[in-house]
Amino acid sequence: MTYEEEFLRDFEEWVKTQMMVNEMAMNESRRVIEEDKDERAADAYIRYESKLDAYQFMMGKFANYKAGKSFHDLPDGLFGQKHY
């Protein structure tokens, strides 16, 4: 395995770990918001959600790389999806 391949593999694993950590933190923040009505937890929830969105974006770029697509290509089916 080349240096670049090893670097990309390790970076992808790190991003996956960060996604897992931020998703758990986001869920815990939601629980605190619901139980304690803590405004700081609401702020934390937004931060974790934003980080998770960024990590999901990065995973899309890894998917492009694995599929032999350009970095700037859009994910398949993007225009047919609606997110609310």
N, C-alpha and C positions, 0 to 999 in steps of 0.2 A: 504494500500500500504506500502510495506516495505521501509526502508531507501534506500536500493540499487535500488529498482525500481523507487523511487522518484528521486534519484540522476541521474540515467540514463535518465529518462524522461526530467529532467531539462537540463541536458547536451546536449541531442539531440536537444532540442528547442534552446539552445544557439548556437549550431553549425549551425542550419538552419538560425538563425538571422545573423550570421557572413557571411554565404554564400550570403544572400541577400545584405548585406552591401557591401561586396567585389565585387559582380557583378555590383552593381550600381556605385561604385567607378571606376571599370575597364571600364565601358561604358563611364563615364564622362572623364576619362583619354584619351580614344580613341578619343572622340570628341575634346578635347584640342589638341591632336596630329594633327588631321586632320585640324583644324582651325588655330592653332597658330604655328605648327611645333616646339613645345616646347619639348626639349630633356628631361627635368625633368619629363614631363608627360609620355614620353616613358618608363622611368625607373619606374615610379609609376605603369604604366600598367602591367609591368612584375611582380612587387611585388604583386599586387592584383590578377593577374592570378595564381601565384604560391600559394598564400594563398587559393584561391578558389579550386585549385586542391587538396590541403591537406584536406580541409573541405569535399570535395566530397569523398575522401578516407575514412574519418571518417564515413560518412553516409553509405558507403558500409559495414563498420564494424557493424553499428547499424542494417542494413538489415540482416547481418549474424546472429546476436544475436536474432532478432525477428523470423528468420527462423529456429532457433535451430541448426545452424551450428557453426563450430569452428571459432575462431577469425582469423585463418590463412587460412581458405577456400577462394578460389577465387570466385568472383562473377559469377553467371550463365551466360553462353554464352561468356565469356571473350575471349576465343580463336577463336571464330568466328567473332570477331569484328576487324575492322581496323580504326585507328584514325590518321588523317594527320593534 
